[in-house]
Amino acid sequence: MTIRVVIADDSLLVREGIARLLEDAAFEVVGQAGDVDGLLELVGSSGPDVAIVDIRMPPTFTDEGLTALTEIRARHGPSMGVLILSHHTDVAFAMRLLSEGSAGTGYLLKDRIADLEDFTDAVRRVARGGTVVDPAVVGPLVSAGRTRPDHLAELTEREREVLALMAEGRSNQAIADRLFVTSKTVEAHTASIFSKLELLPAPDDHRRVLAVLAFLEA
């Protein structure tokens, strides 16, 4: 099934660039908007599967993208995916985004758009109800955790690698492929991570991502 997308960014060049990339990858771009009001109208009229939204838009260029997410969730529920784009690594914004509900939610740096495979994979995962967190955002969370006198200190280096990929929203099989190990090995690492962090493993990836990030933020 073709994934239907709307794009909201104050830059026409950015909107057109993203649209061209997605159309070349067999997505259907059903509309574009330059501000939050235009985005909300577009979402209401076109019913997309995913909205790709710049985090900073007119009029204040601060957190309009996150404000739009709150409004979209209020009007349309969690069934529509939202992928927030940013130029900056902002852990606070990422945590605020996930607090709105992790299912069908993503936070990527705009630099990630240059990697077409990663970008289109992120859009598909969000459309399927998954969670995507940019590795550049996950990294500071994990690194910050290392300086705290908590259970993170008990994790091995490989478990930290698995945790970082887990927090990106990767499945066990995807983590295994990335680390060149078996899926059973990842399952063992995952069980150990949740045991050391005193967190019960959840059956779906987006819930365990939220649990891990919430722990790191605590």
FENGI-V254688 format. One record per backbone hydrogen bond with DSSP energy under -1.0 kcal/mol. NH is the residue of the N-H (numbers start at 0). CO is the residue of the C=O. If there is no record, write none. Layout:
BEGIN
nh:co
NH:CO
NH:CO
END
This chain:
BEGIN
nh:co
4:27
5:49
6:30
7:51
8:32
14:10
15:11
16:12
17:13
18:14
19:15
20:16
21:17
22:18
23:19
25:22
26:21
27:2
29:4
32:6
38:34
39:35
40:36
41:37
42:38
43:39
44:40
45:41
46:42
48:3
49:3
50:80
51:5
52:82
53:7
54:84
60:56
64:54
66:62
67:63
68:64
69:65
70:66
71:67
72:68
73:69
74:70
75:71
76:72
80:48
81:103
82:50
83:105
84:52
85:107
93:89
94:90
95:91
96:92
97:93
98:94
99:96
100:97
104:101
104:129
105:81
106:131
107:83
109:85
111:108
112:109
113:110
114:111
115:113
118:114
119:115
120:116
121:117
122:118
123:119
124:120
125:121
126:122
127:123
128:125
129:124
131:104
132:167
133:106
136:133
137:133
138:134
140:136
141:137
142:138
143:139
144:140
145:141
146:143
147:144
149:147
152:149
153:150
154:151
159:155
160:156
161:157
162:158
163:159
164:160
165:161
166:162
168:165
169:164
174:170
175:171
176:172
177:173
178:174
180:175
185:181
186:182
187:183
188:184
189:185
190:186
191:187
192:188
193:189
194:190
195:191
196:192
198:193
207:203
208:204
209:205
210:206
211:207
212:208
213:209
214:210
215:211
216:212
217:213
END
